[in-house]
């Protein structure tokens, strides 16, 4: 990858299913690398968190991203679910702490708005747009699509920031 290239690891955390999606950004254009779902369905809660941690650690070691993008926690109606989600996020993030990886967080509504144009978009709409943006031949699972969308949100924000910086430098 060139100096203008970045590998971005997107994470859609969940205590039972954690989606991941990895993209490369080359000259401001995102391209698909891989995606999937880490399933932590068996065992007690600490064992499920360990599965998330070890799986994310392994993926980071294999793909060597420089950026990790993760959905921030939101509380809808169930505070207990939000706490479990927070633990899953922490397990995924801790896997990056002993490496030189920058962390970015975006709210689910912010990610959906950046990818679909609507902060209240459905999972199916996110899947559709991720597939279209990256010209994928197969639609990723909902959790993987959400993780890819997080990485694409970072890509969009990066492109916007770069464009604004160029305007400031040129004095327009």
C-alpha positions in Angstrom: 0.0 0.0 0.0 1.1 3.5 -0.7 1.5 6.4 1.7 -2.0 7.5 0.7 -3.4 4.0 1.6 -5.0 2.8 4.8 -6.3 -0.5 6.0 -9.5 0.0 8.1 -11.0 -2.6 10.4 -14.7 -2.0 11.1 -16.5 -3.6 14.0 -20.2 -4.0 14.8 -20.0 -5.3 18.4 -22.4 -7.7 19.9 -22.2 -10.1 22.8 -23.3 -13.1 20.6 -22.4 -11.9 17.1 -19.7 -9.4 16.3 -19.5 -8.3 12.7 -16.2 -7.3 11.2 -15.3 -5.7 7.9 -11.9 -4.8 6.5 -11.4 -2.3 3.7 -8.5 -0.6 2.1 -8.6 3.1 1.2 -6.4 3.8 -1.8 -6.3 7.4 -3.1 -9.6 8.1 -1.3 -11.3 5.1 -2.9 -12.5 2.2 -0.6 -12.0 -1.4 -1.7 -13.2 -4.6 0.0 -10.7 -6.9 1.7 -12.8 -9.3 3.8 -15.7 -9.5 6.3 -17.5 -11.9 8.5 -19.1 -12.6 11.8 -17.4 -13.7 15.1 -19.9 -16.0 16.8 -19.7 -16.2 20.5 -22.9 -18.2 21.2 -21.6 -20.8 23.7 -20.3 -20.4 27.2 -20.9 -17.9 29.9 -20.5 -14.2 29.3 -16.8 -14.0 30.2 -16.1 -16.9 27.8 -18.0 -15.1 25.0 -16.0 -11.9 25.6 -12.8 -14.0 25.4 -13.9 -15.3 22.0 -14.4 -11.8 20.8 -11.0 -10.6 22.1 -9.1 -13.6 20.7 -10.9 -13.5 17.3 -10.3 -9.7 16.8 -6.7 -10.1 18.0 -6.2 -12.8 15.4 -7.8 -10.8 12.6 -5.7 -7.7 13.5 -2.5 -9.8 13.4 -3.5 -11.3 10.0 -4.7 -8.1 8.3 -2.6 -5.4 10.0 -5.0 -2.5 10.0 -3.9 1.0 11.0 -7.4 2.1 11.9 -10.2 0.5 13.9 -13.7 1.9 13.6 -16.4 0.8 16.0 -20.0 1.6 16.7 -20.5 3.6 19.9 -22.9 2.3 22.5 -26.5 3.5 22.5 -29.2 2.9 25.1 -32.6 2.3 23.7 -34.9 0.6 26.3 -32.8 -2.0 28.0 -29.8 -0.8 30.0 -28.6 -4.4 30.6 -28.3 -4.9 26.8 -26.3 -1.7 26.6 -23.9 -2.9 29.3 -23.4 -6.2 27.5 -22.8 -4.3 24.3 -20.3 -2.1 26.1 -18.4 -5.2 27.3 -18.3 -6.6 23.8 -17.0 -3.3 22.4 -14.3 -3.3 25.1 -13.2 -6.8 24.3 -12.8 -5.9 20.6 -11.0 -2.6 21.4 -8.6 -4.2 23.9 -7.4 -6.4 21.1 -5.9 -3.3 19.4 -4.3 -1.8 22.4 -0.8 -3.4 22.1 -0.6 -2.3 18.4 -0.2 1.0 16.7 -3.8 1.4 15.7 -5.9 4.5 15.9 -9.5 4.1 17.1 -12.5 6.0 15.8 -16.1 5.7 17.1 -19.3 6.7 15.3 -22.9 6.4 16.5 -25.1 3.9 14.6 -27.3 6.7 13.3 -24.2 8.6 12.0 -22.9 5.5 10.2 -26.3 4.9 8.6 -26.6 8.5 7.5 -23.1 8.4 6.0 -23.8 5.2 4.0 -27.5 5.3 3.2 -28.3 9.0 3.7 -30.8 8.2 6.4 -29.9 7.8 10.1 -32.9 5.5 10.6 -32.0 3.2 7.7 -32.8 -0.5 8.0 -30.2 -3.3 8.1 -31.4 -4.3 4.7 -30.7 -0.8 3.3 -27.3 -0.8 4.8 -26.5 -4.2 3.3 -27.7 -2.9 -0.1 -25.6 0.3 0.0 -22.5 -1.5 1.2 -22.9 -4.0 -1.6 -23.4 -1.2 -4.2 -20.6 1.1 -2.9 -18.0 -1.7 -2.9 -19.4 -3.4 -6.0 -19.6 -6.8 -4.2 -21.0 -9.8 -6.0 -22.4 -11.3 -2.8 -24.3 -9.4 -0.1 -22.6 -9.6 3.3 -24.5 -10.7 6.4 -26.3 -7.9 8.3 -23.6 -7.8 11.0 -20.7 -7.8 8.6 -22.5 -5.1 6.5 -22.8 -3.0 9.6 -19.1 -3.4 10.3 -18.2 -2.5 6.7 -20.5 0.5 6.9 -18.6 1.7 10.0 -15.3 1.5 8.0 -16.9 3.3 5.1 -18.2 6.0 7.4 -14.6 6.6 8.4 -13.6 6.7 4.8 -16.2 9.3 4.0 -15.2 11.4 7.0 -11.5 11.2 6.0 -12.4 12.3 2.5 -14.4 15.2 3.8 -11.6 16.3 6.1 -9.0 16.0 3.3 -11.2 18.1 1.0 -11.8 20.8 3.7 -8.0 20.9 4.5 -7.2 21.5 0.8 -9.7 24.4 0.6 -8.1 25.9 3.7 -4.6 25.6 2.3 -5.6 27.1 -1.1 -7.4 30.0 0.6 -10.8 29.5 -1.1 
